[in-house]
Amino acid sequence: MEQLRREDNASPFVVIATWKNHRTFTRDDFVVRPITKNGVISYNVESQTWEYDSASYVSDENIQERWTPEKVCNFATGAEAARFLMFVAKDRHNRESAKGRPCVRLSIGRFGEELLNNYKPLDYWEAAPVADLIEMCGSMRPPVVDA
């Protein structure tokens, strides 16, 4: 049991879904962060809405002051977290647009400046591949360095 407690932590690898509103110049970021507690992985969801422009670029120096998310909820599985993100995508989908179905735009990697400023996210229209990415984050670890 002590070994399980020692390995409890939040993964440095996350999935971030971003929706931008070009009329109000705001962006909504939802971060899904795998959490291990007593040897069991679950998935915390955090969200933040902020204004964006060239001055709102997130850097390693300002990330602590700029990233102040709301803790939304926790899901037992990656599939449930993916369903949540698909629901958010449907809610934010411009129904008058000719662009078709709601889309989840995802970035995956270590949480930080590079991830928050990712200009080439991956687009998904179904929950299954989103769930796969979320669950993959739960098993990702930093690279092993050769001694």
N, C-alpha and C positions, 0 to 999 in steps of 0.2 A: 504494500500500500504506500509506503514511503517513497518508493521509486516512482510510482504513478504521480504522486504529488509534485515531485521534483521536475517532472516533465510537463507539468501544467503550464501553458503559456498561450499567448496569441501568436499566430503565425505572422511572420514578416511579409508573407505573400497574400495579396488580396485581389478581389475582383471589384472594379469600380465601374458603375454605370452612370453615364452623364447625359443629361438632356439640357439643351440650350434653348432659350426663348429669345429669338433675335429681335423681337419687338420691344421687350423690356430690358434686354441686355443682361439677363440673369441666367445662371446655370444651376441646375440641381444635380448634385453628386450623391449617389448611394453607394456606400462601400460595404461589401460583404467580407467580413474578417473571420476566418476559421479560428476557433478557440478550443483548446484542449483542456479539459478539467476532469481529474480522476480517470485519465485514460480515454475519455469519450470526447469526440469532436462534435461541436455544434457550431452554428454560424451566426455571429452578431451582425446586425445591420445598423449602420450609422448614416445620417443624411445631413447635408448642408446645402443651403441656397445662398448664392452670392452673386454680386455683380461682376461682370467680366468686361475687360477691355485690355489694351496693351499695358496699362498700369497695374492690372490685377494678376499679372504673371506670378505664379507661386515659385519661390526659390527655397533652397535649404535654409537660408537665413530667416525667411519670414513665415515658413510653414507652421511653426508653433503658434504664432499669433493669428494667422489667417485661417488655419484649419481648426474650427471649434464646432464639431458636429453634434447633432442631437442623437442620442442613443435611441433607436427606434424599437428594436425587438431582437429576439433570438429565435432561430429555427433549429430543429433537431436534425434536419437533413439538407443537403445541397439542393435537392429537388424542390423542397418547400421554399427555400430562398429564391430559387429560379422562378417559381410560380409567382412569388411576390414581385419580382422585377418585371415579369411579363404583365402583371396587373398594372403596375405603375406605367409601363409603356402604353398600355391600352388607354389608361386615363389621360395621358399626355399626348396621345396621337391626334394630329390635326385631321378631323373627320372630313373637312372640306378639301383637303389636299388630294391630289391625284397620285400620290406616292404609294398608295396601297396599304399594306398591313402595318400594324405597329411594330416597331423595331427597338431592340435593346442594343445600345452601343456600349461595348465593354472594352476595358483595358485590364490587363492582368500583369501582375508583377509585384515587386517590393513597394510598399507604400512609401511615397515620397514625391519630391519635386518632379522627377521624370514621369511618373505615372499620372499625376494630376494634370500635367501639361501635355499629355499624349494627344497628338493631332491626328493620329491614324488609328482610331479604335476599330474593333471587330464588330460587325453588325450581325445580329441574330434575330430571327423571326419566330423561333420555336423555343420552348422551355427546355427540351432535352439536352441540346448542346450547351446551353447556359448552365444547367445542373452539372454536366460533366466538368466544365471549367471550374466551377465553384468547389466541387469535391476534389478536383486535382489540387487546388490551392491548399486544401486541408492536409494533403500528404506531401507537399513540396517542402524541402529543407534547403538551407544554404548549401552551396557546393562544398564538397570535401576538399580540403587543401592538402596536397601531397607534402609529407614531412621531409 
